[in-house]
Each structure stands twice: as C-alpha cells, then as structure tokens.
Amino acid sequence: MRDRRRGLTAGERTRASERLCRRICRHPVFINAGCVGIYYPNDGEIDPTALAEAGSTRRFFLPVLPPPGQRRLWFAPWKPGDRLIADRYGIPEPASRARIRAENLDLLLTPLVAFDRVGGRIGMGGGYYDASLDFLTGRARIHPARVYGVAYQFQQIDLIPLEAWDIPLHGVFTDATFVSSG
C-alpha cells in the first residue's frame, strides 16, 4: 500500500485530496466540530490540510511527537502559513509550544496504510495513534471525540485482525466514499 501511495503522480494525489476534502466538508461530524486534528502528509499519504485553507472557523491541530520512549502524541494549533519544523522522522510539525491531547479534539483525522469496513486500521507501526487514543477503550468508547481515518479508496482491504491495543476507527473518509464503522 505504501508503494502504491508513493507511486501516485502529484496530480493524482492533488485530485484525490480535493475529492477527500470536499467529502469531509459536507459531513456532519466535520460541520459540527470546533477543534479538528489533522496531519501533514508524508510518504504519499492523502492530504487533508486543505480543510484548514477554506477560511474555516474551526481550529486545526497537527500532531507533535512526544520525547523518545513515549508514545502519546500531543496536538499543536496550526493554520496554513504557520512555521513548521521537522520532527525526528522528518515530518513537519508546528513550532508552537501550545499543546492539547487527542481527547480534547472534537474530531481527529488519522493517516493510515490500510483499513477495513469495521474500523480496523494499519498505521506505520509506531503505535503513536493507538497510545494517544487509549481514552476510547472499553466503555469510554462513548467519549464525544470522534476518530476517522483518511485514505485513498484503494487502501481498503477485507479484514484487519485487531490486537488488544488497537483502537478501532469510527469510520474512514476516502477520495471515493465514506465508510462508517458504527
């Protein structure tokens, strides 16, 4: 999947990202969100950053890596044009020192490598998002924060076996459709 993402042309990525953002902008979960976590695309990922470029009244946040040895991400406020710095993996993150946790977001849009129809997600393997979303385990799954993946449609697979530490998504937005997992 990662090779396939990276194999897309710049034009294909741009068109897919535009379709994705139009779909998200029309969805009630986005319309009703005040604080939205997105990510800066890397490794061919579909790009959700145009959501923040439309003069939205929402506040947008990008993930910030924790110190080595820790897994829970912080989220820093971001708007287009803000200064970004490269994290230890070379991914841009806000230079701002202001930080909130994932549970303080209304909506979090996560990157992924593959997904299924029931909320399973394969990430890049670092476990950062799963550790950051542990507030959604068990009965706490009713927490008001909503977590959706964003991907190219071709990243959908039949079934992802979930491990005990995996946090299922509430759904996935793609460039072609919306997949609700309940």
Secondary structure by P-SEA (a helix, b strand, c coil): caaaaaaccaaaaaaaaaaaaaaaaaccccccccbbbbbccccccccccccccccccbbbbbbbbccccccbbbbbbbccccbbbbccccbbbbccccccccccccbbbbbbccccccccccccccaaaaaaacccccccccccbbbbbbbccccccccccccccbbbbccccccccccccc
